[in-house]
Amino acid sequence: MATNKRRHQRVRAAGAAAHIRTETGEVTSCLLDNLSAGGCFVRTWKPYPLGTRVQVDVIPVGPMKPL
């Protein structure tokens, strides 16, 4: 069985959505799966090429303002 080598504990982000913004100005909606102090995992409908720099705006359940 594989051991967890992550430095930060992850928490589930059930129900949270996010917007991914690329350096070219493209904005894509996605779902936030989990997050930690070291990063987050988002589920997208189209993968970005490896190395693409993005900004993730998290949309919490309730108010529709990015965090």
N, C-alpha and C positions, 0 to 999 in steps of 0.2 A: 504494500500500500504506500502511495506517495505521501510525503510529509509536506506540510504547509511551510514554505520558506518566506512568506510575506513578513515584512517588518511591522506593518500596521494592521490592526484589526479592521475587517470590513463589516459594514452594516448594510442590510437590504434597504432599498429605496423604493419599496412597492408603491406604485401609483404615481411616481414622479416622472415628469416628462422633461425634456431638455431640447435646446436648439444648439446645433453645431454650426459655428461660423468659420469659414476658411479665410486665408489671407486674400483670396481673390474676391471675397464678398459673398460667396455662395452660403446660403443658410438652409439647413436641413433639420427637420423635426426628428426626434428619436426618443427612446425610452431609457431612463436611468435605471440600471439594474442594481448596482451597489456602489458604495463609495467608502473611502478611507482617507486618512491624512496624507497618504501617498498618491492618491489618484482616484479614478472612478472607472466603471465599466458601463458603456452605453451600448444599447442595441440599435443598430442602424439598418436601414433597408438597402443601403448600398455601401460597400466598403470603400474607404479612401485608400489611395496608394500609400505604401509604407513611407514614412517620413513626412507626410502632410502635416503641417502645423495647423492646429485648430484651437478655437476658444469654445468652451462648453458653458452655455447659460442654463442653469437649472431652474425649472419652473415647478415650484412646490404645489402640492395639492391645495386648492383654495385660491388665493390671490394670483392673478396672472402676471406677476412682475418677476423678472429674472433676479436671482439672488446675487 
